[in-house]
């Protein structure tokens, strides 16, 4: 119970502010005196959008920065001080280069009301959004419906100002309920909701029983220290243990533990000085009203929604609430963080920008544009994405070969044109394992972000069922994957991108027994004519090596012989979007299934890029000429496959053990030799 109490006591840490009434604001906006933390403040209205009193706010890199900012925000306030919006970043700050046409992001705080919950995210978010945060003073007694009306007024004003742009509502706990209520009342406004540990689960939490306990406690009882345990992200004791587990030098470990103790002591002091019983009781009442209203109107919410659920939330049953809301909301996705606590945005390792990019939740217009809205991963995001694949890379030992313009075969990707548009066309290996190494190698060697055209099932589901959750494809989306379609291919070529295309699709990726390296391409040469329209270069390539790792023992033909399995496969296939529904034969839309495979002693993967093929107006005008080029591309892929299958027999490092020995002698990052060429 003491742990639960702490969440509400946070209002005493960062929710009590003092300031003078803003003379220029029609809503009487107030701004606390600023030292280290300061903000640009404005009240949104139809005739006022630019912030006033621009002040500078440093980027908060740790929880200690949050504590320092909270200390500067804590002031005794006038009774019932009004809620107001503030801008955490000066719009004139040169250090933040914002994207053109950046949408508006409104942050709706949790029960603390401070509006500082995104302080560790401001700098990166400021490059993609126009950020405004809502501050609800602790002494404010505005009813939940009035808070909703205030946010709704802002949303409507901004929608009228920029009707073609979405408005992001990022809310945590109480703020998530406000966001849901605004979305329910305004289904015609383009809203995108990002909700962290929504307080819609308040009725199923122990918090609802807290008010009677507070009423019987003596006034002198200090709850501050006990409550702090749940305020610090991860909990101080848990964080102290984590410092020991990390195995850092003793002095560094001691320094980290000491810092956590200082943070705990500082928060305790602030809480003890500013906490009031009446504030906590009001916050509990507000939470109850918010949860009831939001739950009663869930059926009206049509907004695109992303739920972020913490698995270690000590205050609310957020782990289960995310699953419940996923079933209630029509356009909802959930991402789970099993080791994180309630204050998700303040915890180490949580990057809201990366989450938005990986889930494809960023757009600047009324519809998702996978080209103009795509923001390539940063170095840290790239390393995080491919760090988990590093062991696989060592085991696979991929060899990359390419062909220069004069026909010379070279190691690496030097033969790939640096300027787009370039269409890389090849065969799919079993289970699409080729997507593990290819995008990363192009970034490492050429600083090129490949744009793989992938099955739409990696982005959306028609219904829930047996297919894996789309979250398993977050890394591919972060790296630039695009749902395959003629329109998207056209737009990528127009943007002069490097595009990765597997014409065989899932039919090749989930092939039958004995079909290794067999091309199963449709008859139409549409990608050739699309490339010709933009004068793109087509680079045929092959991937070889799947037969050195896995062997198919139970394929689709075996599975459909069992009636109940056949029915399950049909049901599973109906969960995902259809591709090539108009194509007849095996190359058409395929049933999803998982081949039964057995592992083999690891060999090696090889990628061989053949000589580029120029396209132009002739292929665009003449369908027969386009078919000739299509046949040429297919023939070149088959030639590459045959070449590699023969020459790999001469590779002394094809087995795993010789490669590991080479790495031990020359280092893990050394390039292992291959067959002579």
C-alpha positions as CSV (number, residue, x, y, z in Angstrom):
1,X,0.0,0.0,0.0
2,X,2.9,2.3,0.8
3,X,4.2,1.7,-2.7
4,X,0.9,2.7,-4.2
5,X,0.8,5.8,-2.1
6,X,4.0,7.1,-3.6
7,X,2.6,7.5,-7.1
8,X,0.1,10.1,-5.9
9,X,2.6,11.8,-3.6
10,X,4.6,12.6,-6.8
11,X,2.2,15.5,-7.1
12,X,4.0,17.0,-4.2
13,X,7.3,16.7,-5.9
14,X,6.7,18.4,-9.2
15,X,3.1,19.5,-9.2
16,X,3.3,22.4,-6.7
17,X,4.4,25.6,-8.4
18,X,4.3,29.3,-7.7
19,X,4.3,32.1,-10.2
20,X,3.0,35.5,-11.2
21,X,0.0,35.7,-13.6
22,X,1.0,36.1,-17.2
23,X,-0.1,39.5,-18.3
24,X,-0.4,38.6,-22.0
25,X,-2.4,35.4,-21.7
26,X,-6.2,35.4,-22.1
27,X,-6.4,32.4,-19.8
28,X,-4.2,33.8,-17.1
29,X,-1.3,31.5,-17.7
30,X,1.3,31.4,-14.9
31,X,5.0,30.6,-15.1
32,X,7.1,29.6,-12.1
33,X,10.3,31.4,-11.5
34,X,13.0,29.6,-13.4
35,X,16.6,28.7,-12.6
36,X,17.9,25.5,-14.2
37,X,14.6,24.4,-15.6
38,X,12.5,26.9,-17.4
39,X,9.9,26.8,-20.1
40,X,8.2,28.7,-22.8
41,X,4.5,29.1,-21.8
42,X,1.4,29.9,-23.8
43,X,-2.3,29.3,-23.8
44,X,-3.5,27.8,-27.0
45,X,-6.4,29.6,-28.7
46,X,-7.5,30.3,-32.2
47,X,-5.6,33.6,-32.4
48,X,-2.6,32.7,-30.4
49,X,-0.1,29.9,-31.2
50,X,3.5,31.2,-30.7
51,X,4.9,30.8,-27.2
52,X,5.8,33.8,-25.1
53,X,8.7,34.3,-22.7
54,X,11.0,31.9,-24.4
55,X,13.5,30.5,-22.0
56,X,16.1,27.7,-22.5
57,X,15.7,24.2,-21.0
58,X,18.7,21.8,-20.9
59,X,18.4,18.3,-22.2
60,X,17.8,15.9,-19.2
61,X,20.0,12.9,-19.6
62,X,19.3,11.1,-16.3
63,X,16.8,10.8,-13.5
64,X,18.9,13.3,-11.5
65,X,18.2,15.9,-14.1
66,X,14.5,15.2,-13.6
67,X,14.9,15.7,-9.8
68,X,16.8,19.0,-10.4
69,X,14.1,20.2,-12.7
70,X,11.4,19.2,-10.3
71,X,13.1,21.1,-7.5
72,X,12.9,24.3,-9.6
73,X,9.3,23.6,-10.4
74,X,8.2,23.2,-6.8
75,X,6.7,26.3,-5.3
76,X,3.7,27.0,-3.0
77,X,1.0,28.1,-5.3
78,X,-2.1,30.3,-5.0
79,X,-5.2,28.3,-4.3
80,X,-6.7,26.6,-7.3
81,X,-4.0,27.8,-9.8
82,X,-5.2,27.2,-13.3
83,X,-3.9,24.5,-15.6
84,X,-1.8,25.7,-18.6
85,X,0.3,24.6,-21.5
86,X,4.0,25.2,-21.7
87,X,6.6,24.5,-24.4
88,X,9.7,22.6,-23.0
89,X,11.9,23.7,-25.9
90,X,12.5,27.2,-27.2
91,X,11.3,27.2,-30.8
92,X,14.3,29.4,-31.6
93,X,16.8,27.0,-30.1
94,X,19.3,26.2,-32.9
95,X,20.3,22.9,-31.4
96,X,17.0,21.4,-32.3
97,X,16.6,21.0,-36.1
98,X,12.9,20.2,-36.5
99,X,11.5,18.3,-39.5
100,X,9.5,20.3,-42.0
101,X,5.8,20.1,-41.3
102,X,6.3,18.6,-37.9
103,X,3.0,17.7,-36.3
104,X,1.9,18.9,-32.9
105,X,2.5,16.7,-29.8
106,X,0.5,17.4,-26.7
107,X,1.8,15.7,-23.5
108,X,-0.8,15.0,-20.9
109,X,0.8,14.3,-17.5
110,X,0.0,11.5,-15.0
111,X,-1.4,12.1,-11.6
112,X,1.6,14.3,-10.7
113,X,0.3,16.9,-13.1
114,X,3.8,18.5,-13.5
115,X,4.1,18.0,-17.3
116,X,7.7,17.0,-16.8
117,X,7.2,13.4,-17.6
118,X,8.9,13.6,-21.0
119,X,11.9,15.6,-19.8
120,X,14.3,12.9,-20.8
121,X,12.7,12.7,-24.3
122,X,12.4,16.4,-25.1
123,X,15.5,16.9,-27.2
124,X,14.9,14.0,-29.6
125,X,11.1,14.6,-29.8
126,X,11.7,18.2,-30.5
127,X,13.3,17.2,-33.8
128,X,10.1,15.5,-35.0
129,X,7.3,17.4,-33.2
130,X,6.1,20.7,-32.0
131,X,5.8,19.8,-28.3
132,X,3.5,21.3,-25.7
133,X,3.0,20.0,-22.2
134,X,0.1,20.4,-19.9
135,X,0.8,21.5,-16.3
136,X,-1.9,20.8,-13.7
137,X,-0.9,22.4,-10.4
138,X,-1.4,20.2,-7.3
139,X,-3.7,22.8,-5.7
140,X,-5.9,22.8,-8.9
141,X,-9.3,21.2,-8.3
142,X,-10.6,21.1,-11.9
143,X,-12.9,18.3,-12.6
144,X,-11.9,15.6,-15.0
145,X,-14.5,16.6,-17.6
146,X,-13.2,20.2,-17.5
147,X,-9.7,19.0,-18.1
148,X,-11.0,17.1,-21.1
149,X,-12.8,20.2,-22.3
150,X,-9.5,22.2,-22.0
151,X,-7.5,19.7,-24.1
152,X,-10.4,19.4,-26.5
153,X,-10.5,23.2,-27.1
154,X,-6.8,23.1,-27.9
155,X,-7.2,20.1,-30.2
156,X,-10.1,21.7,-32.1
157,X,-8.2,25.0,-32.5
158,X,-5.1,23.2,-33.9
159,X,-7.2,21.0,-36.2
160,X,-8.8,24.1,-37.7
161,X,-5.3,25.7,-38.1
162,X,-3.8,22.6,-39.8
163,X,-6.6,20.2,-40.9
164,X,-4.2,18.0,-42.9
165,X,-1.9,17.2,-40.0
166,X,-2.4,14.6,-37.2
167,X,-2.3,15.7,-33.6
168,X,-0.4,13.4,-31.2
169,X,-1.7,13.0,-27.7
170,X,0.9,11.4,-25.4
171,X,-0.5,10.6,-22.0
172,X,0.6,8.6,-19.0
173,X,-1.8,7.2,-16.4
174,X,-4.3,10.0,-15.8
175,X,-3.2,11.7,-19.0
176,X,-4.0,8.6,-21.0
177,X,-7.6,8.7,-19.8
178,X,-7.8,12.4,-20.9
179,X,-6.5,11.4,-24.3
180,X,-9.0,8.6,-24.7
181,X,-11.8,10.9,-23.6
182,X,-10.8,13.6,-26.1
183,X,-10.6,11.0,-28.9
184,X,-14.0,9.5,-28.0
185,X,-15.6,13.0,-28.2
186,X,-13.8,13.9,-31.5
187,X,-13.9,10.9,-33.8
188,X,-13.6,13.2,-36.9
189,X,-10.3,14.7,-35.8
190,X,-7.1,12.9,-36.9
191,X,-5.6,12.0,-33.5
192,X,-2.8,9.6,-32.7
193,X,-2.7,8.4,-29.1
194,X,0.4,7.1,-27.4
195,X,-0.6,5.9,-23.9
196,X,1.8,4.8,-21.2
197,X,0.3,2.7,-18.4
198,X,-3.3,4.0,-18.8
199,X,-5.2,4.6,-15.5
200,X,-8.2,2.9,-17.1
201,X,-7.2,0.0,-14.9
202,X,-7.7,2.1,-11.7
203,X,-10.8,0.0,-10.7
204,X,-8.7,-3.1,-10.6
205,X,-5.8,-1.7,-8.7
206,X,-5.1,-1.3,-4.9
207,X,-5.2,2.4,-5.3
208,X,-9.0,2.5,-5.1
209,X,-8.7,1.3,-1.5
210,X,-6.2,4.0,-0.5
211,X,-8.6,6.8,0.3
212,X,-10.2,5.1,3.3
213,X,-6.7,4.4,4.7
214,X,-5.6,8.0,4.3
215,X,-8.7,9.2,6.2
216,X,-7.8,7.2,9.3
217,X,-4.1,7.9,9.4
218,X,-2.8,10.5,11.9
219,X,-1.8,13.9,10.4
220,X,1.7,13.5,11.9
221,X,2.4,10.3,10.0
222,X,5.0,10.9,7.3
223,X,4.5,8.7,4.3
224,X,7.1,10.3,2.2
225,X,10.0,7.9,2.5
226,X,7.9,4.8,2.0
227,X,6.3,6.4,-1.1
228,X,9.6,7.3,-2.7
229,X,10.4,3.7,-3.3
230,X,7.8,3.6,-6.0
231,X,8.6,7.0,-7.4
232,X,12.2,6.4,-8.6
233,X,12.1,4.5,-11.8
234,X,12.9,0.9,-11.1
235,X,13.0,1.5,-7.3
236,X,16.2,2.5,-5.4
237,X,16.9,-0.9,-3.9
238,X,16.4,-2.6,-7.3
239,X,18.7,0.0,-8.9
240,X,21.3,-0.5,-6.2
241,X,21.3,-4.3,-6.7
242,X,21.6,-3.7,-10.5
243,X,24.7,-1.6,-10.0
244,X,26.4,-4.6,-8.3
245,X,25.3,-7.0,-11.0
246,X,26.8,-4.8,-13.7
247,X,30.2,-5.7,-12.4
248,X,31.6,-2.1,-12.6
249,X,34.7,-1.1,-10.6
250,X,34.0,-0.7,-6.9
251,X,34.5,3.0,-6.9
252,X,32.1,3.5,-9.8
253,X,29.5,1.2,-8.3
254,X,29.8,3.1,-5.0
255,X,29.3,6.4,-6.8
256,X,26.2,5.2,-8.6
257,X,24.7,3.8,-5.3
258,X,25.5,7.1,-3.6
259,X,23.8,9.1,-6.3
260,X,20.6,7.0,-5.9
261,X,20.7,7.6,-2.2
262,X,21.0,11.3,-2.8
263,X,18.1,11.2,-5.2
264,X,16.0,9.3,-2.7
265,X,16.9,11.7,0.1
266,X,16.1,14.7,-2.1
267,X,12.7,13.4,-3.1
268,X,11.9,12.5,0.5
269,X,12.7,16.0,1.6
270,X,10.6,17.6,-1.1
271,X,7.7,15.3,-0.4
272,X,7.8,16.0,3.3
273,X,7.7,19.7,2.8
274,X,5.0,19.9,0.2
275,X,2.7,16.9,0.6
276,X,-0.9,17.6,1.7
277,X,-3.5,15.0,2.6
278,X,-6.2,16.9,0.7
279,X,-4.2,16.8,-2.5
280,X,-3.8,13.1,-2.4
281,X,-7.5,12.5,-1.7
282,X,-8.4,14.8,-4.6
283,X,-6.0,13.0,-7.0
284,X,-7.6,9.6,-6.1
285,X,-11.0,11.0,-6.7
286,X,-9.8,12.4,-10.0
287,X,-8.4,9.1,-11.0
288,X,-11.6,7.3,-10.2
289,X,-13.6,9.7,-12.3
290,X,-11.1,9.5,-15.2
291,X,-11.2,5.8,-15.3
292,X,-15.0,5.6,-15.2
293,X,-15.4,8.1,-18.0
294,X,-12.7,6.7,-20.3
295,X,-13.9,3.1,-19.9
296,X,-17.5,4.1,-20.6
297,X,-16.5,5.8,-23.9
298,X,-13.9,3.3,-25.3
299,X,-16.4,2.1,-27.9
300,X,-16.3,5.6,-29.5
301,X,-12.6,5.8,-29.9
302,X,-11.5,5.5,-33.5
303,X,-8.0,7.0,-33.2
304,X,-4.8,5.2,-34.0
305,X,-3.5,4.1,-30.6
306,X,-0.3,2.7,-29.2
307,X,-0.3,1.3,-25.7
308,X,2.9,1.1,-23.8
309,X,2.6,-1.4,-20.9
310,X,5.1,-1.9,-18.1
311,X,5.4,-5.4,-16.7
312,X,6.7,-4.2,-13.4
313,X,4.2,-1.4,-12.7
314,X,3.7,-1.4,-8.9
315,X,0.8,1.0,-9.0
316,X,-1.5,-0.2,-11.8
317,X,-2.1,-3.6,-13.4
318,X,-0.7,-2.2,-16.7
319,X,0.5,-5.5,-18.0
320,X,-3.0,-6.8,-18.3
321,X,-4.6,-3.5,-19.1
322,X,-2.7,-3.2,-22.4
323,X,-4.1,-6.6,-23.5
324,X,-7.6,-5.5,-22.5
325,X,-7.5,-2.2,-24.4
326,X,-6.1,-4.0,-27.4
327,X,-9.3,-5.9,-27.7
328,X,-11.5,-2.9,-27.1
329,X,-10.0,-0.4,-29.5
330,X,-10.2,-1.0,-33.2
331,X,-6.8,0.6,-34.2
332,X,-4.7,-0.3,-31.3
333,X,-1.2,-1.8,-30.9
334,X,0.6,-2.7,-27.7
335,X,4.2,-2.8,-26.8
336,X,5.3,-4.4,-23.6
337,X,8.2,-3.5,-21.3
338,X,8.4,-6.4,-18.9
339,X,11.1,-5.0,-16.6
340,X,10.0,-1.4,-16.4
341,X,8.0,0.4,-13.8
342,X,5.2,2.9,-13.8
343,X,7.2,6.0,-14.8
344,X,8.2,4.5,-18.1
345,X,9.3,7.7,-19.9
346,X,11.8,8.5,-17.1
347,X,13.5,5.1,-17.0
348,X,16.9,4.3,-18.5
349,X,16.8,2.7,-21.9
350,X,13.4,4.0,-22.9
351,X,13.5,6.1,-26.1
352,X,10.1,7.3,-27.2
353,X,11.3,8.5,-30.6
354,X,12.7,5.0,-31.3
355,X,9.5,3.4,-30.3
356,X,7.5,5.7,-32.6
357,X,9.8,5.0,-35.5
358,X,9.9,1.2,-35.0
359,X,6.1,1.0,-34.8
360,X,5.5,3.2,-37.9
361,X,3.5,5.6,-35.8
362,X,5.1,8.7,-37.3
363,X,3.4,10.6,-40.0
364,X,3.0,14.3,-40.9
365,X,-0.1,14.0,-43.1
366,X,-3.5,12.4,-43.1
367,X,-2.0,9.1,-44.4
368,X,1.2,7.2,-43.8
369,X,3.8,8.0,-46.3
370,X,6.5,5.4,-46.0
371,X,8.9,7.5,-48.0
372,X,8.6,11.1,-46.8
373,X,7.7,10.2,-43.3
374,X,10.6,7.7,-42.9
375,X,13.4,8.9,-40.7
376,X,16.5,6.6,-40.9
377,X,17.8,5.2,-37.7
378,X,20.5,7.0,-35.8
379,X,23.8,5.3,-35.0
380,X,22.7,4.3,-31.6
381,X,19.4,3.0,-32.9
382,X,21.2,1.0,-35.6
383,X,23.6,-0.5,-33.1
384,X,20.7,-1.5,-30.9
385,X,18.8,-3.1,-33.7
386,X,21.7,-5.1,-35.0
387,X,23.4,-5.8,-31.7
388,X,21.0,-8.7,-31.1
389,X,22.0,-10.1,-34.5
390,X,25.7,-9.9,-33.8
391,X,26.0,-13.6,-32.7
392,X,24.0,-14.7,-35.7
393,X,26.3,-12.7,-38.0
394,X,29.3,-14.6,-36.5
395,X,27.6,-17.9,-36.9
396,X,26.5,-17.2,-40.5
397,X,29.9,-15.7,-41.5
398,X,28.3,-13.9,-44.5
399,X,30.4,-13.3,-47.6
400,X,29.4,-10.4,-49.9
401,X,30.5,-10.3,-53.5
402,X,29.6,-7.8,-56.2
403,X,30.4,-7.0,-59.8
404,X,31.9,-3.7,-60.9
405,X,30.9,-1.9,-64.2
406,X,33.8,-3.6,-66.1
407,X,32.6,-7.0,-65.0
408,X,35.2,-7.6,-62.3
409,X,34.2,-9.7,-59.2
410,X,35.2,-8.0,-55.9
411,X,34.8,-8.7,-52.2
412,X,32.3,-6.4,-50.6
413,X,29.7,-4.0,-52.1
414,X,32.0,-1.8,-54.2
415,X,30.1,-2.9,-57.4
416,X,26.7,-1.6,-56.1
417,X,25.9,1.9,-57.6
418,X,26.0,4.5,-54.9
419,X,23.4,6.7,-56.5
420,X,19.8,5.6,-56.8
421,X,17.3,4.6,-57.9
422,X,18.6,1.0,-57.7
423,X,16.5,-2.1,-57.6
424,X,18.2,-5.1,-56.0
425,X,16.3,-8.2,-57.2
426,X,17.1,-11.7,-55.8
427,X,15.9,-15.0,-54.5
428,X,14.4,-15.5,-51.0
429,X,16.1,-18.0,-48.8
430,X,14.3,-20.2,-46.3
431,X,12.4,-18.2,-43.6
432,X,13.6,-15.0,-45.2
433,X,16.9,-15.3,-43.3
434,X,18.5,-13.1,-45.9
435,X,17.0,-10.0,-44.2
436,X,19.3,-10.5,-41.2
437,X,22.5,-9.5,-42.9
438,X,21.7,-7.4,-46.0
439,X,20.4,-4.1,-44.5
440,X,23.2,-4.0,-41.9
441,X,25.9,-4.6,-44.4
442,X,24.7,-1.8,-46.7
443,X,24.7,0.6,-43.8
444,X,28.2,-0.5,-42.6
445,X,29.9,-0.5,-46.0
446,X,27.9,2.0,-48.2
447,X,26.1,4.1,-45.6
448,X,22.9,3.3,-47.6
449,X,19.6,2.5,-46.0
450,X,18.0,-0.3,-48.0
451,X,14.3,-0.2,-48.3
452,X,13.1,-3.8,-48.3
453,X,9.6,-4.4,-49.8
454,X,8.0,-6.9,-47.4
455,X,4.7,-8.6,-46.9
456,X,2.0,-6.3,-45.4
457,X,1.5,-8.8,-42.5
458,X,4.6,-7.2,-41.0
459,X,2.6,-4.0,-40.6
460,X,-1.0,-4.9,-39.9
461,X,-3.4,-7.6,-39.1
462,X,-7.0,-8.0,-40.3
463,X,-7.8,-9.8,-37.0
464,X,-6.1,-11.3,-34.0
465,X,-5.3,-15.0,-34.0
466,X,-2.3,-17.3,-34.4
467,X,0.0,-15.1,-36.4
468,X,2.9,-13.6,-34.4
469,X,2.4,-10.0,-33.1
470,X,3.6,-7.3,-35.5
471,X,6.0,-6.2,-32.7
472,X,8.4,-8.9,-33.8
473,X,9.0,-6.9,-37.0
474,X,9.8,-3.6,-35.3
475,X,13.5,-3.9,-36.2
476,X,12.7,-4.3,-39.9
477,X,10.4,-1.3,-39.8
478,X,13.0,0.8,-38.1
479,X,15.5,-0.1,-40.8
480,X,13.2,1.0,-43.6
481,X,10.9,-1.9,-44.6
482,X,7.9,-0.9,-46.7
483,X,4.7,-3.0,-47.4
484,X,5.0,-4.3,-50.9
485,X,2.7,-2.7,-53.5
486,X,3.0,-1.1,-56.9
487,X,2.4,2.3,-55.4
488,X,5.1,2.0,-52.8
489,X,7.6,0.7,-55.4
490,X,6.8,3.7,-57.6
491,X,7.3,6.1,-54.8
492,X,10.5,4.5,-53.7
493,X,11.9,4.7,-57.2
494,X,10.8,8.3,-57.5
495,X,12.7,9.0,-54.2
496,X,15.8,7.5,-55.8
497,X,16.1,4.8,-53.1
498,X,18.0,1.5,-53.0
499,X,15.2,-1.0,-53.0
500,X,15.3,-4.7,-52.0
501,X,12.8,-6.9,-53.9
502,X,12.2,-10.6,-53.7
503,X,9.7,-11.5,-56.5
504,X,9.3,-15.0,-55.1
505,X,7.8,-13.6,-51.9
506,X,6.7,-16.0,-49.1
507,X,6.4,-18.9,-51.7
508,X,10.2,-18.9,-51.8
509,X,10.7,-18.1,-48.2
510,X,8.5,-21.0,-47.1
511,X,9.4,-23.4,-49.8
512,X,8.8,-27.1,-50.0
513,X,11.2,-30.0,-49.6
514,X,13.8,-30.1,-52.4
515,X,13.0,-26.6,-53.6
516,X,16.2,-24.9,-52.3
517,X,17.2,-22.1,-54.6
518,X,14.3,-22.7,-57.0
519,X,12.9,-19.4,-58.3
520,X,9.2,-19.1,-58.1
521,X,8.5,-15.7,-59.7
522,X,5.2,-14.5,-61.2
523,X,5.1,-14.2,-65.0
524,X,4.4,-10.4,-65.2
525,X,7.4,-8.1,-65.5
526,X,5.9,-5.2,-63.7
527,X,8.9,-4.3,-61.6
528,X,10.9,-3.9,-64.9
529,X,8.5,-1.4,-66.3
530,X,8.4,0.5,-63.0
531,X,12.2,0.7,-62.9
532,X,12.3,1.8,-66.6
533,X,10.0,4.7,-65.8
534,X,12.6,6.2,-63.6
535,X,15.7,4.9,-65.4
536,X,16.6,2.7,-62.4
537,X,19.4,0.2,-62.4
538,X,18.5,-3.4,-61.7
539,X,21.1,-5.4,-59.8
540,X,20.3,-9.2,-59.8
541,X,21.7,-11.0,-56.8
542,X,21.5,-14.4,-55.1
543,X,21.6,-15.6,-51.5
544,X,23.1,-19.1,-50.9
545,X,23.6,-20.9,-47.6
546,X,20.2,-21.9,-46.2
547,X,20.9,-25.6,-46.9
548,X,24.0,-25.3,-44.7
549,X,21.8,-24.4,-41.7
550,X,18.4,-25.9,-41.9
551,X,16.6,-28.8,-43.6
552,X,12.9,-28.9,-44.4
553,X,11.4,-32.2,-43.1
554,X,7.7,-31.2,-43.0
555,X,6.5,-28.8,-45.7
556,X,3.2,-27.3,-46.7
557,X,2.1,-30.3,-48.7
558,X,2.6,-32.6,-45.7
559,X,0.7,-30.2,-43.4
560,X,-2.4,-29.8,-45.7
561,X,-2.9,-33.6,-45.7
562,X,-4.1,-33.4,-42.2
563,X,-7.7,-31.9,-42.3
564,X,-7.5,-30.0,-39.0
565,X,-4.1,-28.5,-39.8
566,X,-5.4,-27.4,-43.2
567,X,-8.3,-25.6,-41.6
568,X,-5.9,-23.9,-39.2
569,X,-3.7,-22.7,-42.0
570,X,-6.6,-21.2,-43.8
571,X,-7.7,-19.4,-40.7
572,X,-4.2,-18.1,-40.1
573,X,-3.9,-16.9,-43.7
574,X,-7.1,-15.0,-43.3
575,X,-5.6,-13.0,-40.4
576,X,-3.1,-11.2,-42.7
577,X,-3.6,-8.9,-45.7
578,X,-3.7,-10.6,-49.2
579,X,-0.9,-10.2,-51.7
580,X,-1.1,-11.2,-55.3
581,X,-4.7,-12.3,-55.0
582,X,-5.2,-11.9,-58.7
583,X,-2.2,-14.1,-59.6
584,X,-3.1,-17.6,-60.4
585,X,-1.0,-20.7,-59.5
586,X,1.5,-21.2,-56.8
587,X,3.0,-17.8,-57.3
588,X,-0.3,-16.2,-56.2
589,X,-1.4,-15.4,-52.7
590,X,0.0,-18.1,-50.4
591,X,-1.2,-19.7,-47.2
592,X,0.9,-18.8,-44.2
593,X,2.5,-21.8,-42.6
594,X,5.7,-22.7,-40.7
595,X,7.8,-25.5,-42.3
596,X,9.0,-28.2,-40.0
597,X,12.8,-27.9,-40.0
598,X,15.8,-29.5,-38.3
599,X,19.1,-27.7,-37.7
600,X,22.3,-28.7,-39.4
601,X,25.9,-28.0,-38.4
602,X,26.3,-24.3,-39.5
603,X,28.0,-23.6,-42.8
604,X,28.2,-20.2,-44.4
605,X,26.0,-17.6,-46.1
606,X,27.0,-16.1,-49.5
607,X,25.5,-13.0,-51.3
608,X,26.6,-12.5,-54.9
609,X,25.5,-9.3,-56.7
610,X,25.7,-9.7,-60.5
611,X,26.3,-7.0,-63.1
612,X,23.8,-4.1,-63.1
613,X,21.2,-3.9,-65.9
614,X,20.3,-0.5,-67.3
615,X,16.6,0.3,-68.0
616,X,15.1,3.1,-70.0
617,X,12.2,4.3,-72.2
618,X,12.3,1.3,-74.5
619,X,11.3,-1.2,-71.7
620,X,8.6,1.2,-70.6
621,X,7.0,1.5,-74.1
622,X,7.5,-2.1,-75.3
623,X,6.1,-4.9,-73.1
624,X,8.0,-7.5,-75.0
625,X,11.2,-5.7,-74.3
626,X,10.3,-5.5,-70.6
627,X,9.7,-9.3,-70.7
628,X,13.2,-9.8,-72.2
629,X,14.8,-7.8,-69.4
630,X,12.7,-9.7,-66.8
631,X,14.0,-13.0,-68.3
632,X,17.5,-11.6,-68.2
633,X,17.3,-10.6,-64.5
634,X,15.9,-14.1,-63.6
635,X,18.6,-15.8,-65.7
636,X,21.4,-13.7,-64.0
637,X,20.0,-14.6,-60.5
638,X,20.1,-18.3,-61.5
639,X,23.6,-17.9,-62.8
640,X,24.8,-16.3,-59.6
641,X,23.2,-19.2,-57.6
642,X,24.9,-21.8,-59.7
643,X,28.3,-20.0,-59.4
644,X,28.2,-19.7,-55.6
645,X,27.0,-23.3,-55.1
646,X,30.0,-24.6,-57.1
647,X,32.7,-22.2,-55.7
648,X,31.7,-22.5,-52.1
649,X,33.0,-26.1,-52.2
650,X,36.5,-24.5,-52.4
651,X,36.0,-22.3,-49.3
652,X,38.1,-23.7,-46.5
653,X,36.2,-21.5,-44.1
654,X,32.7,-22.7,-45.0
655,X,32.4,-24.8,-41.8
656,X,31.9,-22.9,-38.6
657,X,34.9,-24.2,-36.7
658,X,37.6,-22.9,-39.0
659,X,35.9,-19.4,-38.9
660,X,35.9,-19.4,-35.1
661,X,39.6,-20.3,-35.1
662,X,40.3,-17.5,-37.5
663,X,38.4,-15.0,-35.3
664,X,40.3,-16.2,-32.2
665,X,43.6,-15.4,-34.0
666,X,42.7,-12.2,-35.8
667,X,39.8,-10.7,-33.7
668,X,36.0,-10.9,-33.8
669,X,35.7,-8.1,-36.3
670,X,38.2,-9.5,-38.8
671,X,37.1,-10.4,-42.3
672,X,37.3,-14.2,-42.7
673,X,38.7,-15.2,-46.2
674,X,36.6,-17.2,-48.6
675,X,37.1,-19.1,-51.9
676,X,39.4,-17.7,-54.5
677,X,37.9,-15.6,-57.3
